[in-house]
């Protein structure tokens, strides 16, 4: 073999080896798994029992596509999801609006923040006895939810309809002690939010959260008044501990809720009584 032949063969072999090395590197690169939230994080999300469970089944499916595994933990008491989140028993919750969280933070010192809106359920005045607010008689018994933010919300519905007047400057956390005028001498009963709607037969009227109205079998036809929807401060949201607010899995969680697939299920489940709020 002459020198020219040797050099040509050597160069050919080197080129072949280089090509093989590049191919192997390329295969290794494409074969390597893409970064996945699921490989790093499985989370627990606290929600209220009932219709929202159907919505969150779709959220869970959407999150799985993005590499995030969600286990939903259901609660029946509004005070429990924030307690569980603060203690680290769950990673996020989705059930409350800002006035409620503000009150919880003030009362308990929670380190919880809002990260993404979900829906809004306009609270309404329901009755099985009357067709209009004007028909509500003197001395009527009216039920209200007794938790701080929803009681104030319910009282504002009554004030908007001219049934009562609240003290000037009263904030969103108004209580029955803030009533300054009650021209029809309404007897106002404070009840657990989950009981108000189910007690409608024993009341003349009741201000009921929409989700509890559905659970109580109340029809939109039995709603004779509701709070305004525009600029509503009572939009529900996903919340997490403050230290986690910028985590990648939180962004994935929010985007797994805020999409067309979840909105379609939301509309199907709540039949227009709840509205998407993002």
C-alpha positions as CSV (number, residue, x, y, z in Angstrom):
1,X,0.0,0.0,0.0
2,X,1.5,3.3,-1.0
3,X,1.4,6.4,1.2
4,X,-1.4,8.1,-0.8
5,X,-3.6,5.0,-0.5
6,X,-2.9,4.7,3.2
7,X,-3.7,8.4,3.8
8,X,-7.0,8.1,1.9
9,X,-8.0,5.0,3.8
10,X,-7.1,6.5,7.2
11,X,-9.1,9.7,6.4
12,X,-12.1,7.6,5.4
13,X,-12.0,5.6,8.6
14,X,-11.6,8.7,10.7
15,X,-14.5,10.3,8.9
16,X,-16.7,7.2,9.4
17,X,-15.8,7.0,13.1
18,X,-16.6,10.7,13.5
19,X,-20.0,10.2,11.8
20,X,-20.8,7.3,14.0
21,X,-19.9,9.4,17.1
22,X,-22.2,12.2,15.9
23,X,-25.0,9.7,15.2
24,X,-24.6,8.1,18.6
25,X,-24.7,11.5,20.3
26,X,-27.8,12.5,18.3
27,X,-29.5,9.3,19.3
28,X,-28.6,9.7,22.9
29,X,-29.9,13.3,22.8
30,X,-33.3,12.3,21.2
31,X,-33.7,9.3,23.4
32,X,-33.1,11.2,26.6
33,X,-36.5,12.0,28.4
34,X,-37.7,15.6,28.2
35,X,-37.9,17.4,31.6
36,X,-41.2,16.4,33.2
37,X,-42.9,18.0,36.2
38,X,-44.5,14.5,36.9
39,X,-41.0,13.1,37.4
40,X,-40.4,15.7,40.1
41,X,-43.8,16.5,41.6
42,X,-47.1,14.9,42.4
43,X,-49.4,17.2,44.2
44,X,-52.6,17.2,46.3
45,X,-55.2,19.8,45.7
46,X,-58.0,20.5,48.1
47,X,-61.5,21.1,46.7
48,X,-65.1,21.1,48.0
49,X,-67.1,17.9,47.5
50,X,-69.8,18.0,44.9
51,X,-70.0,19.2,41.3
52,X,-66.5,20.6,41.4
53,X,-65.2,17.0,41.6
54,X,-66.3,16.5,38.0
55,X,-64.6,19.7,36.8
56,X,-61.3,18.6,38.5
57,X,-61.4,15.2,36.9
58,X,-60.8,17.1,33.6
59,X,-58.2,19.4,35.2
60,X,-56.4,16.3,36.4
61,X,-56.4,14.8,32.9
62,X,-55.1,18.0,31.4
63,X,-52.3,18.2,34.0
64,X,-51.3,14.7,33.3
65,X,-50.7,15.6,29.6
66,X,-48.3,18.2,30.9
67,X,-46.5,15.9,33.2
68,X,-48.1,16.9,36.5
69,X,-49.9,14.3,38.6
70,X,-52.8,15.6,40.7
71,X,-54.6,13.9,43.6
72,X,-57.8,15.8,44.7
73,X,-58.7,15.8,48.4
74,X,-62.3,16.7,49.0
75,X,-63.7,18.7,52.0
76,X,-67.2,19.5,53.3
77,X,-66.2,22.4,55.6
78,X,-64.9,25.8,54.2
79,X,-62.5,26.2,57.1
80,X,-60.6,22.9,56.4
81,X,-58.8,23.5,53.0
82,X,-56.8,26.4,54.2
83,X,-55.9,24.7,57.5
84,X,-54.7,21.7,55.5
85,X,-52.7,23.9,53.0
86,X,-51.0,25.8,55.8
87,X,-50.0,22.6,57.5
88,X,-48.6,21.1,54.3
89,X,-51.1,18.3,54.1
90,X,-52.1,19.5,50.6
91,X,-50.1,21.6,48.1
92,X,-52.9,23.8,46.7
93,X,-56.6,24.4,47.1
94,X,-59.3,25.8,44.9
95,X,-62.5,26.8,46.7
96,X,-62.4,30.4,47.9
97,X,-62.5,34.1,46.9
98,X,-60.3,36.9,48.0
99,X,-62.5,38.4,50.8
100,X,-62.7,35.0,52.4
101,X,-58.9,34.4,52.2
102,X,-58.2,37.9,53.5
103,X,-60.3,37.2,56.5
104,X,-58.6,33.8,57.1
105,X,-55.2,35.4,56.9
106,X,-56.2,38.1,59.3
107,X,-57.6,35.5,61.8
108,X,-55.1,32.7,61.5
109,X,-52.0,34.3,60.0
110,X,-51.9,31.9,57.0
111,X,-49.2,32.3,54.4
112,X,-51.4,31.6,51.4
113,X,-51.7,33.5,48.1
114,X,-53.9,33.5,45.0
115,X,-52.2,32.2,41.8
116,X,-55.0,31.8,39.2
117,X,-58.7,32.4,38.9
118,X,-61.2,29.6,38.3
119,X,-64.9,30.6,38.4
120,X,-67.5,32.9,40.0
121,X,-70.8,31.8,41.5
122,X,-73.1,34.8,42.0
123,X,-74.9,34.6,45.3
124,X,-78.6,34.9,45.0
125,X,-81.9,35.4,47.0
126,X,-84.1,32.3,46.6
127,X,-87.7,31.6,47.7
128,X,-90.3,29.0,47.0
129,X,-93.1,31.3,48.2
130,X,-92.8,34.6,46.2
131,X,-92.2,35.7,42.6
132,X,-90.5,39.0,43.3
133,X,-88.6,40.8,46.1
134,X,-91.5,43.2,46.5
135,X,-93.8,40.3,47.6
136,X,-91.7,39.5,50.6
137,X,-93.9,40.4,53.6
138,X,-93.2,42.2,56.8
139,X,-91.7,39.8,59.4
140,X,-90.4,37.3,56.8
141,X,-87.8,34.9,57.9
142,X,-84.6,35.2,55.7
143,X,-81.7,32.8,56.0
144,X,-78.1,33.8,55.4
145,X,-74.7,31.9,55.4
146,X,-72.9,32.5,58.7
147,X,-69.3,32.5,57.6
148,X,-67.8,36.0,57.7
149,X,-67.3,36.9,54.0
150,X,-70.4,35.2,52.7
151,X,-72.6,36.8,55.4
152,X,-71.4,40.2,54.3
153,X,-72.0,39.3,50.7
154,X,-75.5,38.1,51.4
155,X,-76.4,41.3,53.4
156,X,-75.3,43.3,50.4
157,X,-77.8,41.4,48.2
158,X,-80.5,42.4,50.7
159,X,-79.3,46.0,50.7
160,X,-79.2,46.2,46.9
161,X,-82.8,45.1,46.9
162,X,-83.9,47.7,49.4
163,X,-84.8,45.2,52.1
164,X,-82.2,46.5,54.6
165,X,-79.6,49.3,54.9
166,X,-76.1,48.8,56.2
167,X,-74.0,51.2,58.2
168,X,-72.1,53.7,56.0
169,X,-68.5,52.6,55.3
170,X,-69.3,48.9,56.1
171,X,-66.9,46.7,54.2
172,X,-67.4,43.4,52.6
173,X,-67.3,41.6,56.0
174,X,-70.5,43.2,57.2
175,X,-72.5,41.4,59.9
176,X,-76.1,41.7,61.0
177,X,-74.9,44.1,63.7
178,X,-74.2,46.5,60.9
179,X,-77.8,46.7,59.8
180,X,-79.1,50.2,60.5
181,X,-82.5,50.0,58.8
182,X,-84.8,47.0,58.5
183,X,-88.2,48.5,57.2
184,X,-89.9,45.1,56.8
185,X,-88.6,43.9,60.2
186,X,-87.1,40.8,58.6
187,X,-86.1,38.0,61.0
188,X,-82.6,37.1,59.8
189,X,-81.3,33.6,60.6
190,X,-77.6,32.9,60.3
191,X,-77.0,29.3,59.2
192,X,-74.1,27.2,58.0
193,X,-73.6,27.8,54.2
194,X,-74.4,24.2,53.4
195,X,-77.6,24.3,55.4
196,X,-79.2,27.5,54.2
197,X,-80.4,26.2,50.9
198,X,-81.7,22.9,52.4
199,X,-83.7,24.9,54.9
200,X,-85.6,26.9,52.3
201,X,-88.9,25.1,53.1
202,X,-88.7,26.5,56.7
203,X,-87.8,30.0,55.5
204,X,-89.6,32.7,53.6
205,X,-86.4,33.4,51.6
206,X,-82.7,32.6,51.8
207,X,-79.5,34.0,50.3
208,X,-77.6,31.0,49.0
209,X,-74.3,30.5,47.3
210,X,-74.9,29.1,43.8
211,X,-72.9,25.9,44.4
212,X,-74.9,25.1,47.5
213,X,-78.1,26.1,45.7
214,X,-77.4,23.4,43.2
215,X,-76.6,20.8,45.9
216,X,-79.8,21.8,47.6
217,X,-81.9,21.2,44.5
218,X,-82.9,24.9,44.1
219,X,-83.8,26.1,40.6
220,X,-82.6,29.3,39.0
221,X,-86.4,30.0,38.6
222,X,-86.6,30.3,42.4
223,X,-83.9,33.0,42.5
224,X,-85.5,36.4,42.6
225,X,-82.4,38.5,43.0
226,X,-78.6,38.1,42.7
227,X,-75.4,40.1,43.1
228,X,-73.9,42.0,40.1
229,X,-71.5,39.9,38.1
230,X,-69.3,42.6,36.6
231,X,-66.2,43.5,38.7
232,X,-67.2,40.8,41.2
233,X,-64.7,40.5,44.0
234,X,-65.9,37.0,44.8
235,X,-64.1,35.1,41.9
236,X,-62.8,31.8,43.2
237,X,-59.2,30.9,42.6
238,X,-56.4,28.4,43.0
239,X,-54.2,29.1,46.1
240,X,-50.8,27.9,47.3
241,X,-48.4,28.6,50.0
242,X,-46.5,31.9,49.4
243,X,-43.2,30.1,49.1
244,X,-44.5,28.1,46.1
245,X,-46.2,30.8,44.1
246,X,-43.5,30.9,41.4
247,X,-42.9,27.2,41.2
248,X,-43.1,25.6,37.7
249,X,-45.7,23.1,38.9
250,X,-47.9,26.0,40.0
251,X,-47.8,27.4,36.5
252,X,-48.7,24.0,35.1
253,X,-51.5,23.6,37.6
254,X,-53.1,27.0,36.6
255,X,-52.8,26.3,32.9
256,X,-54.3,22.9,33.4
257,X,-57.4,24.7,34.7
258,X,-57.6,27.7,32.4
259,X,-58.3,26.0,29.1
260,X,-61.2,25.2,26.8
261,X,-61.6,21.5,27.9
262,X,-62.1,22.5,31.5
263,X,-64.4,25.4,30.6
264,X,-66.6,23.1,28.6
265,X,-66.9,20.7,31.6
266,X,-67.5,23.7,33.9
267,X,-70.3,25.0,31.8
268,X,-71.8,21.5,31.6
269,X,-71.7,20.9,35.3
270,X,-72.9,24.3,36.5
271,X,-75.4,25.0,33.7
272,X,-74.8,28.7,33.7
273,X,-75.1,29.2,37.4
274,X,-71.3,29.4,37.7
275,X,-69.2,31.4,35.2
276,X,-65.5,30.9,34.2
277,X,-63.5,33.7,35.7
278,X,-60.2,33.8,33.7
